Amino acid sequence: MLTRPKVLLGDSITEITCWRPLVWNQLSSANLTDSIQLVGSMTDLPSNCQKPAGFDSHHEGHSGYQAYDVAKTYIVGWVQNTKPDVVQFMLGTNDVNIGKRDAGTILDAYTSILGSLRAANPKVSVIIDKLIPTSWSDKTIEAVNTAIPGWATQRNTAQSSVTVADCSRAAGMTNDMLRSDKVHPNDQGDRFIVKQLSPVLVKVIRAKIEASA
């Protein structure tokens, strides 16, 4: 069976949390884990996370990284050899909290990242996550989330789909789902991300498999 290289791309919300193995469980339940290969330069998993049997720990979640820097410096090198078929990403929180960038600059970074992904694989399918909230409901994060559906629709093509997974406050993410740092998801937040992301991932991966049949 042809395996589909897939990238989980993000910052510390991807790297130091436990939703990745929980998503793997959902893909396993959908009988898809034999059809995909997670790729990336990172393989770490926090010690408090339960590691499922057969879990592929590769990812591109990099603590502290900003969408702007990923777009300008890193993404080309990450994907030029792996040429992923499916990329899921949640980036932008650090652009707001550290980089103090506005929504327009963050969306421009998304556009640049998408261009690099398509340069590596013109048929890549991309899933962009709406950002989880901070406890103080940052206005820039909310502005980015409001803009993401339109951004995705404008860039979606028959050859290279762009789909949204909604992990935002508007979709049900609450302050109770955040750690004491008020930024990262706790166990409840991890489960919420999985609930929002897994059905989208399953749908996109199945569409890839059917298209190649």
N, C-alpha and C positions, 0 to 999 in steps of 0.2 A: 504494500500500500504506500502511496506517495505521502510523505510527511510534509506538512506545511510549516515553514519557519515562522515563528510568531514572536514579537517583541512586546514586553511590558515595559513601557518607557515612563520615567517620572523622576521625582525627587525623593525625599525621605518618606513621604506618604506612601511611596511604593517600596522603598528599601527597608525601612525599620518597623513595618507593621506586619500583620498576619493575614491580610486578605488574599495574598497570592496563593498560598496552599489551599485556602478555602475555595477559591475559584477553580483550582485544579480539581478539587473534589466534584464540583459541579460539571466540569468538562468530562470527568471520568464517568459520572452518572449518565451523561449524554452519549457515552461510548465514543468520545472524540480524542482521548489522550493518545491513542495509537496512531492518530492521523496528524498530529502536530508535534513540532519540536520547538520548545522555547529556546530562544537564542539571546545572547547578550554577553557583555564582558564581566558581569557580576554574577556571583553564585551564593552570596551570603543570605542567611535566613536567621532572624532573631531566635535566641535560645528558648524563648517563651512560646514560640509557635509550634503547633503540632505539625509534623512533617508526614504527609500521607505516603503510603507505599508507592514507589515509582515516581515520586514528585520530581519534576525537572525544575531546578532552582535558578536557571539562568534568567537574567533580567538586565534592564538598563535603568534601574532606580538609583539615583545618585544624590545623597543628602546634600542640601545646600545649593544644588544647581538651579539655575533660572532658565526659563524658556528662551530668553534672549541669548544666553551663553550657549545653550544646547544648539540653537539654530546657527549661531555664528562660528562655533568652534568645534563642536563634538559630533553632531548627528551624521555628517558625511562619513567620518571614519568608522562610526559604529555600524552603519548599514551597508557600506560599499562591498563588503565580503559576504555578509549573511543574506542580503537581498530579501528581507522578510516579505511574506505574502500578506500577513496581518500585523498591524501595529496598533496597540491601544496605548493612549497616553493621557496623563493628568499632570499638567505643568502650569505654573503661573503663580502659585502661592508665594514662592520666594521672590519672584519679580516684584510682588506687592510689598511683602514684609521687609525684604532686604534691599532690593533694587529701587524701590519707590517708583516703579514704572507705572504708566497709565494704561488703561484698557487697550487703547489703540496700538501701543507699542507691543503689548503682549499678543494681540491678535496678529500683528505683523510677523512676530516670531513664529506663531503657529503656521502662517502661510509659508514662511521660509522652510520650516521643518517639513511640511507637506511636500514642497518642491524637491527637497533632498530625498525624501522617501520615494517619490515617483521617479526621480532620476536613477535610483538604485533598482527599482522594480516598477515599471509603468502600470502594472496591474495590481499594485498594493491596495488592500482594503484597510481603511483607517477608522479607528474608533476613538473619538475625543470625549473625554469625561468632562462634564461640568464640575467645577472645583467644589470640594467640600468647604463648608463655611469655617471661618474663625468664630470664636465665641462672641466677638464684638461686631459681627456682621459687617465686615469691611466693605465699604461702598465700591471700591475698585473690583474686588472679587465678584460682587453682585453684578456689576456692569459687564464684566467679562462673561459671566454666565448668561446674562440676558442676550449678549451678542452671539454666543456660540451657535445656536440653531441656524441663524441666518448665514453665518460664516460657513457652516457645514453645507447648507443647501446650495450656496453659490459655488462651492467647489466639488460637490458630488458629481461624478460622471459614471457612465455605464461601464467604463473600463476600470475605474478606480473609485470605489465608493467611499464616502465619508459619512459616518453614522455617529450619533450622539448617545452617550450613556449619561443619565442625569443623576449625579451624586450630590446635588445642591441642597440648600436649606429648603427651597421651594418644593423639592421632591420628598422631603421628610427628614433630612439630616438635622439633628438637634444638638444643642450644647451638651446634653447628657451623653452624647455619642463621642465626645472629645475627651482626650486625656487632660491631665491637670495643666499641661502647657498651652491648652486652648487652641491648638493647631492640628495635632495628629489624632487620628481616630483611635478610640479604645476598642475593646472587644466588640462592644455593641456597634460601634462605628464600622469596624471591619465587616461585620455581618451585613450592615446596610449597604456598603459598597458592593459586596458580593451579590446582594439581591438586585441591585440596580444594573450591575455590569454583566453578570453571568448570562442572562437571557440574550443580551445583545451579542456577546461573544459567540455563544452557541449558534445563533442565527447567521452571523457573518462567516464563521468557519464552515458551517454546513453548506452555505451558498458557494464557498470556494471549492468544496469537495464536489458538489453537484456540477459546477461549471467545468470541472476537469474530467468528469466521467465520460 
